[in-house]
């Protein structure tokens, strides 16, 4: 196999420019990142440490939550103890609790050691990462459920939000283990996902990030679902979708977080090198995003969208595909525009200019960003404006084009003549461009 070509200077500049809005937006925000104990056993933690150090250097406030399942199981197996799970929860007797404490302490020390190495032989060499841990989690017992006594297995009661926030404000990374303490001094074995979800909710974190073994949340054909709302995620959990146990648990945690003051939850594949950076600093990410607000929205344009529209249509104007529009013209015509916004970036637009007396509407300035073409967004804009036109009493939609006639013909537009245009529009016709007229009946 031929070696992969290195990125060009142009690729780097484009990536850096595309990531800069995220760098600015993430500064000072709280991210809660959860990962299983497997991250340490298969040596995947070192690259993650590098990425955590990078986030920390960019001003992101990080709370790390680690799991201990493989370490606990190794300890129990070594003692010839029985591994008991009921409904996905470990039953923790006194012997198992000893293994829980041993595993949590061992993992915590390993993480602290890795973070204290200074990331030698890496671009982040010399970066000082202060990590703090403590009894930040108050827990209570699960008790007896459906006749099963879960022993020392517990659930989160409270997170010491003020103490954690103080450390984060001081530039420290906070490490939470899946262990909780009661006011009476009892120790409880907790689920790392529950600790992470509770921490994210009570800290009102900007993001909860769950690193799992799968590529994210998938549909029945194992295709990655890139964006979900909490409602769609709950419907997915209740359907016959073939999600494995880890995916279900992660999805439930993500839904709970989004329902309780967390802006976004991300479920990503821990096996991808740099998955954290890909998910956070690229528009499409590499995993599944849950958000209360649509990640991508088709809506009427506002005056604040003018800069994004100009950036989108500039290359098409340079190629003489679209008529040039000044900022001043857009400001006066913005009420006619509809945009597709994806995570704060305008990736599509179109305008509808109605001629009410003639019951005709002109479709103009239809544009989609090159990275998102052939994915149905142009059709979505067209359908939206056709619906808008019908509501205005428009019976015919016309378009003038020089280079994209085939696209419109495939969608029901038929060749027309200049005299078919409303009189006011005929007077504005640019004979130098020689645009062709196409018309579509909306009845």
N, C-alpha and C positions, 0 to 999 in steps of 0.2 A: 504494500500500500504506500502510495506517495505521501510524504510528510505534508501536514496541513500548512497552507500558506499563512505567513504571519499577517496580522492586521495591518492595513495601510495607515499612513498618517491621516488620511481623510476619514477612515473608519474610526480612529481614535478621537479625532476632533468632534465628529458627529456624536459618538457615544458620550463624550464628556459634556457636550452642550445639552444633549437630551437628559442627562442625569442631573444637571445642575438645579433644575426646579425641585427635585426630590431632596437634594442635599440641603437646600435652603429650607424646605418645608419640615424636614425631620429634626432640625436643630432644636434642642430643648424638649423634645417629645419623649414620652416613656414607651418603651417597647418591652413586653414580657415574652421571653423566648424559652420554650420548653423542648427538651430532648430526652430521649431514653438513655438508660445506662449502657446500651449497646454502642453509643457513640465513643465511649472510652475503650470498650473491649476490642473493637475492630479498627482502632487507630485513626478514626475519622475526626477526632476532636482537634488535632493540631491545625488543620486548615480552617476549622470553624473559629478557633481562637484568633487566628489572624483577622478574620472578617469581623469578629466582635471588637477587636482592638481598633480596626478601621472605623467602625460605627461610633465607638467611644470617642475617637479623635475628632469626629465630625459633630460632636456635641449631643449625640443621642444618649438618653438615660436608659440603661439596660438593667433589667431584672432577669436573671437566669434561673430556671427551674429544671433540675435534673431528676431523672428516674433512677431506679436501683434494681429493677426486676431481675436481670441476669445475675447480678452480684448476690442478691438474696437467694436465688435458686441454687447458685453454686455453693453457697454456705450451707443451705439446708441439705443439699445432696451429700456434701462432705460429712454431715452429721447423721446421715441415713434417716433424715426426718421426712415426713410426708408433706407433699405439696397439695394444699387443699384450696380449690377455687369454687365459688358458688356465684352464679350470675355474673361472672367476670371479675368478682372481687375476691381477694385473698382472705382466707380465714386466718387470723393471726393469734396463735396461742402464745404462751409465755416463751416456749422454745423458739418459735418463729420470730418473736419480737427481738430476741437477742441477735438473730441474724439480720433483722432490719436495721438495728442500731449499728451493728458492725459494718454492714454494707454502706449505709448512709455516710458514716464517718470515713470509710475508705475512699468512696467516690469524691466526697468533698475535699479531702486532702489531695487526691490526684488532680482535681480541677484547679485547686489553688497552686499546686506545683507547676502545672502547665502554664497557667497565667502569669506565674512569677518568672518564667524563663527569659522574658524580654524579647521573645520571638527572634531568636538568633538566626542569622543568615536569611533574613527576610526583609522586605522593604519597610516593615514596621519595627526593625531592630532598635532597641533602646526605648521603645514605648513603655511607659510605666502604667501598669494596670492595677489599681487598688481594688481588691475584692473583699467584701465583708459578708459575713453570714451570722446567724444568731437565731434566737427563739422568737422569730417574727410571726409565727403561725400558731394561733390558738385553735385547738381542735376539741371535738367531742366524739364519743363512741357511736358507731353505727347501731350497736345494741343487737337485739334479736329481731330478725326480719323473716317472716314466713317460716318461722320455726327454726331458723339458723342463727346461732350465736356467733357473731363475727369477732368476738374477743377483743383484741387490741387494734382491730381495724377501725379507723375513724373517718370523720369528715370535717372539713374546714368550718370553723365557727367564725373566726375573725382574723384579719391580717393587720398587723401593726403598721398601719398606713403612714402615720407621722414619722415613725422611726425610719422606715424605708425611704420616704420622701426626703428626709434630712440627709441620708447618705447619698442619694442620687444627686441632690443639689450640691453636694460636696465633690462631685465627679467620680464617686465610687461605683463599681458594679456590685450589685446585690445578688447573692446566691441563696436560693431557697431549696432546702431538701424536702423530700416527701415525708416529713415527720412533723407532727404537731404536738403541742403540750397543753394540758388542761390547767386551769387555775389551781388545782389541787396537786399538781406535779406528775400526773399520769402522762405516759408517752403513747402516741398512737401512730400506726402505719397508715399513710395517706396515699392517694393516687396523685401522681405528679401532674396529670391533666387537671385534676380538681384544684390543686394548689395554684397552678398557673392561671386557671380561669378565675379563681377567687381574687388572686393578686391583681390581675388585669382589671377586673371589674371594680374592686375597691380603690385602686389607684387611678381609676378612670384613664387607663392607658390609651395611647393612640392606636397601638397594635398589640394583638396577641398572635404570636407566631409559633406554630406547632410543627416540629420536624418529625416526619414519620418514615416508615420503610417503603411505603408506596409512593407513586408519583403525585399524589393528591387525591381529590375525589373524582371518581370516574362514573360514567354511565354504564348501562348494561352491555355496551360493546367495548368497554374498557378505554373509552376515549376520555381524556382529561376535561373536566368541567372547570373552565377558567374563572367564571364569576357566578356567584349565587347570592340571592337575598336570603335572610333567615327563613322567610316563608317557604321559598323553594327548597331550601335545605331540609326543613322539617317534612315537607311533602316527600322528598327523596328518602328520608329515613323511614317513612311510613309505607313506602312503596315496596315492590319486590326487587329493588335494585340489589345487585350482588356485591354489596360492600363488605369487606372483611371487618373483623372486630375492631382493629386499630383505626380503620377509617371511620367506622360508626362512632367510636369514642371521641375521636378528634372532631368530627362534624358536630356532635352534641355539645362539646366544649365551645366550639366556635359560635354556634347558635346562641348558647347561653351568654357568652361574652358580648355579642352584638346586641342582645336584649338588655344588657346591664352596663351601659355607659362606655363600651369600647367601640371606637369608630370602625375598626376593621380587624378581621381575623384572617390569617393566612395559614394554609396547610400545604407544606412543601416536602419534597423528597430529600431526605438527609443524605442520600447517596450521590447527589449531584455536587461536584466540587464547585463552590461558589454559589450554591442555590440561594443563600440568604441575600447576596448582592444582586443576583439576577431578579429575584422577586421584588426587591425594594427599589432598584434603580433603573429598571426597564419598564416601559409602559404596559407590556403584556405579561411580564413576570414568567414564572416557570411552574407555578402550582395553582392552587384553588384559592380564590379570594372571596370572603364573605363580607358584605357591607350592607348597612341599612339603606344607604342611598345608592342609586344605580351607578355602577362604575362607568357605564356608558349611557348617555341620554340623548334622545332626539327631541329638540325643543325649539321654541321661537327664539330668535336671536335678540340680544340686548346690546346697548351701546358699549358694554364692557367686552363684547366679543369681536370688536372691529379689528383689533390688533391680530387676533388669531385668524380671522378670515383673510386679512391682507397677506399674512405669512403663507396661508394655504394656497391662495390663488396666484401668488406672484410667479411661481415657475410656469404655470399655465398661460399667464399673460405674456411671459417672455417668449414662449413658444407660439404665440399668436393663436392659441386655442380659445382663450377667453378675451373678451373686451377689457381693456384696462379700466380700472376703477380707482379713483383717488380716495384717500381717507375722508375728504370732505363729502364726496358723493356718497360713500357708504354711510356716513353719519346721517345724511338726509333720507337714505333709502333703507335703513336698517330694519324698519318695521316690516319690510317685505321678505326678510331673510329667515331661514330655518337652518339650524346647525346641528351637527352630531358632535357631542363633546365626550371625550374619553379621558377620564382622570385629569380634568382641567385643561386638556388640549383639544382644540378644534380640529377634527379630522375629516369633516365633511360639511358642505353647505350647499344651499340652493335658494333661489329667490322666486317668488311668484308676484308678478305685476298684474293686477286685475284691471280690466276694462269693463266696468259693470254694465254700461249702457249696451255694449255689443255682446255681453255674456261670454266674453273671451278672457282668458288669462295667459300671460306669457311666462313660460318657465325659463329662467336664466341663471347663469353663474353656478351651474351644477358642477361641483368639484369634490373629489375624495382623495385623501392623502395616499400617495403611492403604496405605502405599507399596508393599506387596508382596502385596496381595490379587489374586485372579484370576490367579495364576501357578503354582498347583498346590501351594502349601505347606500349605494346609489339608488337601488330599487326602493329602499325604505324611504328615502327622501322624496322620490317621485310619488310613491303611494300616499305619503303624508300630504303633499301639496295638492294631489288630485282630490283627496278628501276635503282639504281646506277649500279648494275651488268649488266643489259641489255645494258646500255650505254657504258660499257666497253667491250661488246662483249661476256659476260659470258652466257653460255647456260645452265649450271647446277649449283645449289647451294647445298653445302653439309654442314652437321653439325655433330659434335661428341658430344654425351651427355650420361650421366650416370643416370640422375634422371628425365628428362623432355621429354622423348620420346613421351608421349601421346600428349603433346602440339604441337610438330612439326608434328606428324602424322595427327592431326586435321587440319593442315594447308597445307596439300598436300605433305608432305615429306614421302618418302617410304624407307623401310629398304634397306641398301646397304651393300657391303662387303669392307673389308680393301683394297683389291686390286683395288677398285674403286677410291681410293684416288690418287691424283698426286704423282709421285715417291718421290718428295721432302717431301711431307706431310707424306707419309708412313714411311719415315726414322725418323720422329719426333714422331711417334705414341708411346704413353705411355702404355705399356702392363700391368702395375700395375693397372691403372685405368679401363682398359677394357671397354672403351667408345664404345657405339654402333654408327654405321654410318647410317645416313639418307640423302637421296638425293631428290632434287626437280628439275624438268625440268622447265626452265624459258621461253621456246619457246611459 
